[in-house]
Amino acid sequence: MNLADCSSHSATARLLHFGSPGAIYLRRFVGSLHVGRCGSNPTHVKTLRLRSNPPKTLTVTAAMASEAEVAASAKIIDGKMVAKEIRDEITTEVSRMKDAIGVVPGLAVMLIGERKDSATYVRNKKKACESVGINSFEVRLPEDSAETEVLKFISDFNDDPAVHGILVQLPLPKHMNEQNILNAVSIEKDVDGFHPLNIGRLAMRGREPSFVPCTPKGCIELLHRYGFQIKGKKAVVIGRSNIVGMPAALLLQREDATVTIVHSRTQNPEQIVKEADIVISAVGQPDMVRGTWLKPGAVVIDVGINPVEVRRLPLVFFIFHDHILYDATCPRGYRLVGDVCYEEARKVVSAITPVPGGVGPMTIAMLLSNTLSSAKRIHNFQ
Ligand SMILES: Nc1nc2c(c(=O)[nH]1)N[C@@H](CN(C=O)c1ccc(C(=O)N[C@@H](CCC(=O)O)C(=O)O)cc1)CN2
């Protein structure tokens, strides 16, 4: 029995209509129950054995998945580990630059509004800067701020020599015009790579953008660092957002892959994805890409970070008709899943990124890398 049932992606959701609220049925169960820890991925799969003997006590033991089970599954592309490697490299470079020319790279981050997820990302960006020795400057504005106020801060950061990178956390409050704001960032400090001139250059042969957007850059970096060939491969990008899908497709094309974009109006997406040697998915739909969509041996980069509600009760697991009702091990009340049904995919593909711990950490590592490159370029430091 498996926690990751991607047909409903959340066993909880499927089961809520059974029984009356508050009525909990504990079914006797003998056998193995594979459970991904909250906030983890199946590299850390634990097997919980629930024994009905002796009948009045229910014992729970945990053991690691068998070696055969692990060997049969895909390679895990560990973004957390690669991001750490990259941060270490950046730390070395930042201190080399400081020692040689006395310049410390600086990143300005703007957060407008009170979105919790955005506040977390901004806090993590600040922490990451500290960890590698990059200076960070933070501006927080209330949700109802005027666009002109944001533009004024951007203009000041554009002129500030201590600032080498500027980013405005997205999404913006609804009343703000994203285009106006992204256009206002100097292309020389556009470490998010969202300025239309940088995107335009990314799309053109023979032109070089000053910066490449962090998440797609992180995807390609993972493929490179794990030694997966891109040139000549069939790649499918699922999703066409300005932040991820579209620039990811452009980057893969620059790497000489043959690229197809699958989006919400695509007919038969499964058939198209099934042809791909490399799949980058960035749609924000939990467990949308099923194992059957994937070509055996494909490499999958899952950009989706989708919160899925997990019901909390005092016991760790409640089981009803072979389904897990509640998982009290998730203190946040939700767990994160990708766009790709991980449990199914890992049995088919040769390598896959987990969620969390895959592309997410790479986004921030690439931001640091872009900020360092910007400082080097501005100060002509090799
Ligand atoms: N100005 C920008 N806004 C946004 C960007 C961006 O690149 N520039 N990307 C996303 C959010 N984002 C960075 O800003 C981001 C998202 C996720 C992660 C990450 O490390 N995720 C972890 C899980 C985190 C958790 O537990 O909640 C993971 O996947 O392991 C980092 C950065 C939208 N806005």
The ligand as an SDF file (V2000), in Angstrom:
LIG
                    3D

 34 36  0  0  0  0  0  0  0  0999 V2000
   11.3340   37.5160   -8.2740 N   0  0  0  0  0  0  0  0  0  0  0  0
   11.0880   36.2040   -8.2470 C   0  0  0  0  0  0  0  0  0  0  0  0
    9.9240   35.7460   -7.7750 N   0  0  0  0  0  0  0  0  0  0  0  0
    9.6960   34.4040   -7.7590 C   0  0  0  0  0  0  0  0  0  0  0  0
   10.6980   33.4950   -8.2100 C   0  0  0  0  0  0  0  0  0  0  0  0
   11.8930   34.0150   -8.7170 C   0  0  0  0  0  0  0  0  0  0  0  0
   12.7910   33.2650   -9.1900 O   0  0  0  0  0  0  0  0  0  0  0  0
   12.0650   35.3720   -8.7130 N   0  0  0  0  0  0  0  0  0  0  0  0
   10.4870   32.1130   -8.0730 N   0  0  0  0  0  0  0  0  0  0  0  0
    9.3910   31.6350   -7.2390 C   0  0  0  0  0  0  0  0  0  0  0  0
    9.6730   31.5280   -5.7730 C   0  0  0  0  0  0  0  0  0  0  0  0
   11.0690   31.2440   -5.3690 N   0  0  0  0  0  0  0  0  0  0  0  0
   11.9600   32.2530   -5.4100 C   0  0  0  0  0  0  0  0  0  0  0  0
   11.6750   33.3990   -5.4030 O   0  0  0  0  0  0  0  0  0  0  0  0
   11.4280   29.9990   -4.7380 C   0  0  0  0  0  0  0  0  0  0  0  0
   10.5430   28.9580   -4.6370 C   0  0  0  0  0  0  0  0  0  0  0  0
   10.8920   27.7850   -3.9370 C   0  0  0  0  0  0  0  0  0  0  0  0
   12.1340   27.6450   -3.3670 C   0  0  0  0  0  0  0  0  0  0  0  0
   12.5360   26.4490   -2.5750 C   0  0  0  0  0  0  0  0  0  0  0  0
   13.6650   26.3590   -2.1520 O   0  0  0  0  0  0  0  0  0  0  0  0
   11.6280   25.5100   -2.3130 N   0  0  0  0  0  0  0  0  0  0  0  0
   11.9000   24.3790   -1.4460 C   0  0  0  0  0  0  0  0  0  0  0  0
   10.6920   24.1240   -0.5510 C   0  0  0  0  0  0  0  0  0  0  0  0
   10.4060   25.2990    0.3250 C   0  0  0  0  0  0  0  0  0  0  0  0
    9.3810   24.9850    1.4120 C   0  0  0  0  0  0  0  0  0  0  0  0
    9.5990   24.0500    2.1580 O   0  0  0  0  0  0  0  0  0  0  0  0
    8.3910   25.7250    1.4820 O   0  0  0  0  0  0  0  0  0  0  0  0
   12.1750   23.1310   -2.2580 C   0  0  0  0  0  0  0  0  0  0  0  0
   11.6350   23.0080   -3.3660 O   0  0  0  0  0  0  0  0  0  0  0  0
   12.9240   22.2960   -1.7740 O   0  0  0  0  0  0  0  0  0  0  0  0
   13.0330   28.6940   -3.4940 C   0  0  0  0  0  0  0  0  0  0  0  0
   12.6880   29.8510   -4.1710 C   0  0  0  0  0  0  0  0  0  0  0  0
    8.1890   32.5470   -7.3800 C   0  0  0  0  0  0  0  0  0  0  0  0
    8.5280   33.9320   -7.2690 N   0  0  0  0  0  0  0  0  0  0  0  0
  1  2  1  0
  2  3  2  0
  2  8  1  0
  3  4  1  0
  4  5  2  0
  4 34  1  0
  5  6  1  0
  5  9  1  0
  6  7  2  0
  6  8  1  0
  9 10  1  0
 10 11  1  0
 10 33  1  0
 11 12  1  0
 12 13  1  0
 12 15  1  0
 13 14  2  0
 15 16  1  0
 15 32  2  0
 16 17  2  0
 17 18  1  0
 18 19  1  0
 18 31  2  0
 19 20  2  0
 19 21  1  0
 21 22  1  0
 22 23  1  0
 22 28  1  0
 23 24  1  0
 24 25  1  0
 25 26  2  0
 25 27  1  0
 28 29  2  0
 28 30  1  0
 31 32  1  0
 33 34  1  0
M  END
$$$$
